[in-house]
Amino acid sequence: MSAYGYRISLFQLARKGRPKEILNFDDQSVNGSLLTVIGDVLKGMVDQGEADDRKSTFFTVDSQRASNWGIVAEASGGDYGSAARAVDVNTGKKTKDILPEEAILRGSRLVLIVPPAEQWGLIISEVQSNASLLAPFVNQLNLGLGRQNLKIHLEKEIADGVAWSDYLGRTDVGINGVELVTKGSVDRTNFDFDDSAGVSGIRMFVGVEPGSKLAGRVVSALKTVVGRGKQPLKLVGLVGLKAYNDNDFDEEKIVTVQDGQKRILDVSHGWPRFVYRLSDTVRPQEEDFLDGIASTAFSVLNEVGVQPYGAWFPKAI
């Protein structure tokens, strides 16, 4: 069975071309409110699927509707390009031959939040087994916006940073170590090895007592780098390895434990993508999905200085 959840990405509006010029959502160059403009573009995308022959994928918007500050879209995507067959999993018998030009589509939700007179909005993309339709959705949306010389730009680091720092600060999540790895680099002056040994393939583990002052210091320090973009989080100094620096290592990882299960976060180049879990087996109904994402959307908007008010979040049908 598939696990279901969601990802959150911030977005900004800009004119096409360079240098990138960020616009307010009520900028006079936007022909009407941005929410209306995006809604009109999505209406034109409904049932107008696009095949990507390079990736052998197909994407289409099935429906869209506006509600309060948002738009709730249902989309479908899948792969094509090779012959296959469908079988009944209960009997094992074939039910249909699938031709190379036929795509197997799975539905997914995408929710846009477009605060009036702001510079930051959200796209919440439903995730099934770690896959979402965010990329083709934004690509097709930008094709339509491009006719008005507009484009939306995604910013994922801030939302992911908020999610991971909150996750690491939970009482049921412990930080029990930091793992530092070298991979094939040889000119590391802070390592004292014979020439024949080199310094590639070194793995160091620094244990951290869950709930200790050091664990708390790591979490506090990580919260301070939320929103700084894709950059190393500098774990070497955090755990007190004074003889080394972050340039001595190719990989930096945080080792956490929750309910006895170990989870390793590779933060070598910034925060990894964060998936909020909603169900381990069953796809949530629309109302449950919207209820599950509302508080997180509020928190991420607050992080960029947007204060939702009134009836702002989309309602379920």
N, C-alpha and C positions, 0 to 999 in steps of 0.2 A: 504493500500500500504506500501511497505517496504522502509526504508531510506537506502541510500548507502553511503559508505565512505571508509576509510582505516585507518590502524594502521601501525606504523613504529617500527621495532625492530632492534637494532644493533646486530651484531654477530661477534664472533671471532673463529678462527680455532685452534684446539689443537690436540695433540695425544690422543688416547684413554687411559683411565686409570688414576690413580692418582699417584703423585700430578699432577694437571692440568698444562700442559706446552703450553703456547700460542705460536703459530707459525706465522711468516710472510706468506703472501699469496704466496710468491715466494720461500718459504723454499725448500731446495734441497730434502727434504723427500716427497714433493708433486710431484707426477709423472706427470709433465707437469704443465701448469698454473692452478690455482685453478678454474678459470672460465671454463676451458675445462673439468677438472675433474668433477665438479658439473654438467656440461652439459651432460657428458657421463652417469652419474648416473641417471639423470632425463630421458634421452632417454630410459634407461632400465626400468623406472617406468611407461612409457606411456602404458595405457590400461592394466596394471598389478595391478588391484585393490586389496586392502587388507581389509578384514572384521575384526573388533574388536568385538569379541563375548562378551567380558566383558561389553563394553559400548553400544553394539548393533548399531555400526556405520560402515559405509563403506566409503572408500576413494580411489580415483584413480586420476592419472595425465592424462589429455586428450591430451595435447600437450605442447611443449616447444620449444623456439627458442632463440638463442643468438643474442645480438645486442649491440655493443660498450662494455661498462663495465658490461653489465647486461644480465640477462635471464628473459624472460617473459613466465610464465607458466600458462596454464589454467588447473584447477583441478575441481573435483566434489566430493561432499560428502553428506551424509544423513543418516537417521535412518532406521532400520528394526527391525523385531522381533515380530510384532503384526499385525493381519489382519486389513485391512482398506478398504476404497473404495474411488474412485475418482468420483467427480461429476462435471457437467458443471455448473459454477456459474451463467450463464445466465438463464438456465432452471431449475436448481436444480435436474436434472436427473443424475442417475449414469452412468458413462462412462466405469468404469473398477473396478473389484475387485482386491485388492492388497494383495498378499499372505504374510505370516510372513517372508518368505525368500527373499522377494523383498524389495529393498531399493529405496526410493524416493530421487533422487540426484539433487542438485542445483549447478550450476557452480560458480566458484570464481577465481579471478586472484591472482597470487603471483609473485612479481617482486624482483629479487635478484640483488643487486649492489655489484660487487666484484672489488674494486679498486686494480690495480696492485701494488705489493711490499708494501702493507700496512698490518695492523693488525686488521682493522675494516671494516666491510661490513654492508649492510642493507638488510632486507627483508621487503618489503611493502606488506601487506596482505589486500585484499579487504574485506570490512565488509558489511554484509547485516543484518539489524535489530540487530546490536551488535554482530553478530556471524561471525567468519572467519574460514578458514581451516589451519591456521598457525600451530597448534599443530600436526595434523596428517602429514602435509607436512614435517615438520622438523624431526619428528620421522622416516618417511620413507627415507628421505634424509640421515639421519645419519646411517641407516642400510646399505645403499649402500656405504657411505664413510668409514664405519667401516671395509670394506674389504681391505682398504688401511691403516688401523690403524689410521684413522682420525675421527674427530667429530667436529661439530660446536656447539658453546654455545651461547645462546641468552642472551642479556643484554637489558632489557626493561626500566630500571629506568632512564637512561640518556635521551633517546628519549622522554619519557613521561614527564620528568622534563622540557625539553626544550619547549614542547608543552604547558604545563600548565602555565609556567611562561610567555610565550608569550601571551597566552590567557588572563591571569590576567592583563597584561600590556596594553591591547587594550583600546582605548579611549571609545568604546561603551560597555565595561564591567566594572561594578562597584563592588567593595568589600563593602558590607554593614554590615558585622558582622562576628564574630567568635563564634561558638557554642562548648561548652565544656561539656562532659557528664561523669558521673560515673555510673557503672553498676555492682553492687553486691560486690564491694570491700569494706571492712569494716575498715581496719586499716589505715585510712588517718589522719595523725596527724595535718594537716593544716585546717581541718574542725572542727568547734566548735559546736557539736550537742550533745543532750542528748543521752545516750546509747540506749534508746528505739527508737529513730528516725533513728539511723544508718546514713550512708552516701551513700547508694546505691540509684540509680534513681535520682540523682541530675543533673539538666540541667541548665547551665549558658549561657547567651547570652550577648556578648559584642558588642555593636553597633559600626560601623565604618562609618563615613561620606564618601560616594563615592567621590573620587577626592581630599580628604584631605591629609595632610602630613602623617597621620597615615596609610592611605590606600597605599600611595606611599612607606612608609617604609616597610610595609608588603610585597609588591611586590618585592622590592629590596632585602629584606632578603631571600625570597623564591628563587630568582634567584641564590643566592650564594650556595644553597644546591643541585643544579642540578648535578647529577653524583655521589652523595655520597652514593648511594645504598638505600636499603629499610630500612628507619629509620624515626622516628617521626620528624616532621618539627618544633616542639617546638613553638607552637603558643602562649602559656601562657605568655612567656616573651615578645613576639613581641607586644602584646596589653597592656602590662604594669600592669599585675596582680601580684604585688610584694608579696602579701600574700600567693601565691600558686606557685606550680611548675608543670611541665608536668606529673610527677608521680602521681599527685592527680587525674588525669582523664584517663578514658579508651578510650574515643573517642575525637578527635579534628577535627573540620570541619570548612571549609571556606564557608561563604554564599555569593554568587555573584548574580548580577542581570544584565540581558541583554534584551533589548527591553521589559522591564516590567516583564520578566519571571525570577523567582528565580531558582537558581541552587546551590545545596549543594555538596561540594567536601569533601569526607571523607579522610583526610590525616593522620589518626591515625598511620598508618604503612608505610608512604611514599606516593608517588604519585599514584593515581589510573590510570588505563589504559585510554589513550586519543584516541578518535575516531575523525578523521578529516571528516567532512561532505562534500559530493560532490553533492548529490541530495536527496530530500525528497521523491521522487516517482518513478523515472525511473533509471534503471541501465545505467551508462555511457557507451558509446562505448569505444573501446580500446584507440583510439586517445585521447578522452576527459579524460579518466582515467589517462593515462600517462602524459598528460599536467597538470592535477590537482595535481599530486604528485611530480613533478620535483623540484619545488622550496623548498618544505619541505625537500626532500631528501638531497638537497644541504646544507641546514642549519644544519641538524643533523650531516652530515659528518663533517662539519666545527667545530662542537662542540667537536669532538674527534680528531681534528687536521688533518683531511684529506681534501685536497684542490682539488676538481675536476677540470679538465682542458680538453680542446679540446672537441671532440665528445665523451662525457662520458656517457650520459644518453641514455637508449634504445629508439629506434624509433618504432612508430606504423607501422603495415603492410600497 
